[in-house]
Amino acid sequence: MFMKIISFILSLIITFLSLLGSSAPQKYRVKAPVGAGEYTQKESAIIDNADFYVSPAGDDENDGSFENPFATIEKARDTIRGLDKSAYDGITVAVMAGEYRTDGLKFTAEDSGTESCPITYCAYGDGEVALNGGISISGDKFKKITDKNTLSRLSKKAQKNVVYLSLSDFGITAKDYGIIHAIGTYHTAAQYDGDYVGNLYCELFVNDKRQTIARYPNDGWLKTEKVIKTGLGQESNGSLTAVPDWTSIRNPESDVYEVSKSLAKRISKWETLDDVWMFGFFKYDWADASSPIGYFDAEKRELSPKFVSRYGTKVGAPYYFFNVFEELDNEGEWYLDRDNGLLYVYPDGDIKNAVVDLSLSTQNIIKCTNTNYLTFDGFTAKGTRSDAINIKGNNITVKNCVVKNVADYGIVAEGYNNFISENEITRTGRGGIVLTGGDRETLTNGNNVADNNLIHDWSEIFQTYQPAVTLDGVGNICSHNEIFNSPHEAITYRGNNHIMEYNLIHDVCLLSDDAGAIYSGRRWDWYGNIIRYNMIYNLGSDGHRPDGIYMDDALSGQTIYGNILINVPKIGIHLGGGRDHDVRNNIIINTPDRPFSYDQRAIDGLDGGWYVYAVKDSFMWTNLYSSPWQSEAWQNAFPQYKHLSDNFDDVENPDFAPNPAYSKVKGNLIVNVKGDIGYISEKAEKFSDIDNNGIYKLTKLQKIFNAPEKGDYTLKDNSIVYELIPDFEAISISQIGRY
């Protein structure tokens, strides 16, 4: 008996120590997992058998041989257009190291390869091949400020440190660097007259780090104070009273806030409010938006954004000001005087030896339109105010590339059989990879694949709903990617029969609560997707509490198995009122709120619940009716549709679409503080099968896993989980992540 007590105390101590493994938005975390697949960067091979060569020292009058290379990729492309491809079993263009300034490499149908003669554009192998839509500027070109009027607007510390240069000295004009357009996924700029929607402004990068436009405060957020007036937003009074036809309203009245005495005093010291912007989350932390200042009254201490908040206002909403010259007071900040073309920088360290890049082009670095059988291998694409690589075509491969320092998405591919592999994507303003393809009518797979990529530090400008990977259409795959460090979600999808597997996801949803690392929602016609063998851990920051896998707002027909979720601060797997889910053999460790949540929001919407979109004639039903759910092909693929009911006179029937019915939540392993499954709603309990889940308290970690105190969450051979779930499938952690 004494030894049992000692053993129990030791297990508590070990568990407590493992909980202190790292800082977290929740009070304690267990140790972060180890053992996921290791990735070793391959050595670049010299391409000595190419058909054509390109070099910065070449000449487009040359013949493109190794001895006499072309100067541009465009010349190689145009030369290949004139070749008889039936005489080749493949054509290769090798591009030698150096920087190639471009306003966009364009490939069309006439640049296609064929199945028997694919065309490859690749790095020669002697160093970085950079395709730059911007300009690289030597740090020693910056000068100290001497103009007294300019210096007087800066703090004493900034006066000593801020440097500048004239962009006209580099041939850069106002047309090149553009104006500030609205940012944020949910801005309302399109409702207002004026030039407020368009390409992102040019951006500054120093040593491959996106610099911050001069802002206040330098870090963190201001908080909205008293709401004097809520303007005419789309849902100013909540979703139950949304304004009909709001998108057709021009110049809707905006919101007005009271500001503190200290903030009013600070704003009053700014020389001008022209082109001073606000960015924030003015109602929900999943809806970022921006606006120029509409008006400011220092006496009344009233501040109004020019653009109304789409979803209304609240006290305590986080925001900051940006594009304020007087606030150029911190390392890593910059400001562009657009009237005079003067670029000001507060350098983070010695700028003389820094690599300084300014993004300029509004074109894709590589753009393929109706193009087939091309490969792009080993390039760096950077410096655009658009997507870096945009593909519309089939059988196109992008591999071993680095995409960085771009305004929008890294790689966008639409078509069939496109393969995006072994790339690094970072410092994007929006998302990482977007794959679109397949036919929903016939459920023909697109077979587009994002595999073995490293995607990190993305969504740096638009901060919600800009995933690392987006799947759209039918039958596309996201596999073996490592994804980390972003304010919002990692993977999202739309459509049917997609597969998300073996991805390693951590440190995402850093600035949101109502979000999930893997997310989709609001459809009854997106059946057939599979989420399996992903590892998701250490979500949220600064008190934000997101979910792991989130099937939002009655999304239905999903299969979720073999995933490992660790240190998810809110809900491990969140089923938002949908039906026909198969959720099994997942491991959920340390979700202090709820390991599972399966609610009934759709059926509650019929009785006045907040999710009113399950009522008749709402978009949920419109989307279902416009899909082929009653076709033979769909009912053979998804037999659940054969019994689906839209009979509002029989709402207690489990076949009635809004009911959380026919799901299976079985055979999952749950280890958390409370030792419970979480929340299962009354109708989910009644109409679905929630059974045979192994539920343990954290004190049992040592009896389940080999070495949880070291981050080893492989199952013991004699794990106690097998006592409750004899057929529980051990998950091969070493197969997860890049390979």
Secondary structure, 3 states (H helix, E strand, C coil): CHHHHHHHHHHHHHHHHHHECCCCCCCCECCCCCCCCCCCCCCCCCCCCCCEEECCCCCCCCCCCCCCCECCHHHHHHHHHCCCHHHCCCEEEEECCEEEECCCEEECHHHCCCCCCCEEEEECCCCCEEEECCEEEEHHHCEECCCHHHHHCCCHHHHHHCEEEEHHHHCCCHHHHCCCCCCCCCCCHHHCCCCCCCCCCCCEEECCEECEECEECCCCCEECCCEEECCCCCCCCCHHHCCCCHHHCCCCCCCEEECCHHHHHHHHCCCCCCCCEEEECCCCCCCCEEEEEEEEECCCCEEEECCCCCCCCCCCCEEEEECCHHHCCCCCEEEEECCCCEEEEECCCCHHHCEEEECCECCCCEEEEEEECEEEECEEEECECCCCEEEEEECCEEECCEEEEECCCCEEEEEECCEEECCEEEEECCCCEEEEEEECCCCEECCCEEECCEEECCCCCCCCCCCCEEEEEECCEEECCEEECCCCCCEEEEEECCEEECCEEECCCCCCCCCEEEEEECCCCCCCCEEECCEEECCCCCCCCCEEEEEECCCCCCEEECCEEECCCCEEEEECCCCCCEEECCEEECCCCEEEEECCHHHHHHHCCCCHHHCCCCHHHHHHHHCCCCCHHHHHHCHHHHHCECCCCCCCCCCECCCCCCCEEECCEEEECCCCCEEECHHHHHHCEEECCEEEEHHHHHHHEEEHHHCEEEECCCCCHHHHCCCCCCCCHHHCCCC
